Amino acid sequence: MKIGTDIVVISRIEKSIQKFGVKFLDRFLSKEEQKVATRTESIAGYWAAKEAIAKALGCGIGAELCFHDIQIYKDKKGAPHFRLSEEAQSIHKTIDNSLSIAHDGGFAIAIAVVTDK
């Protein structure tokens, strides 16, 4: 089992959205994720989540894993989950995962847990 965490200042994400607009969002969110994460706090949470997932996988965002290899979605109760692209799954071979995202006081934080095969 591996754990990753990340925290981000929400205003940093807000400034990037103001400066780059949809180009910034397209850099790390799929169109489906953009439909779900509409508030700045949620967008910052998704950023933190993808960074936390990459840390849990032990590689960070880079050659082995890009933002778009990680798909965040919510279940019927609104709880966040994630899945990896087929290519990323073939490298990281996880069997289970868990994700928690929160935001308060100008910060967004995420914790990801992955279990390897």
C-alpha positions, 0 to 999 in steps of 0.5 A: 500500500502506498499513500500520496498527499498534496496541498495547493493554494486555491488562489494559485489555481484561480490566477492560472484560470484567469490568466490562461482560461480553458487552456489551463483546464485542458492541461490537466482535466478531461472535458468530463472532469471539467463538467464536474469540477466547476468551482475553483475550489473543486478544480484546485481539489482535482489538481491536488488529487492528481498530484497526490495520486502521482506521488502514491504511485511513486513517479510524480507527473512526468514521463511515466504518468501525465495528468490525463492518465488519471481520470477522477470521477464521483460515485452516486453519493458524490465521493471521489474515485479515480482510474488510470488509463490503460497505459498507466495501469500497465506500468503501475499495476494497481488493484485498488485505490482510494481518494479523499479531497477537501478544501477549506481556508484557501487550501485544497488537499487530497490524499490518495492510497493505492494498493499494488498487485 
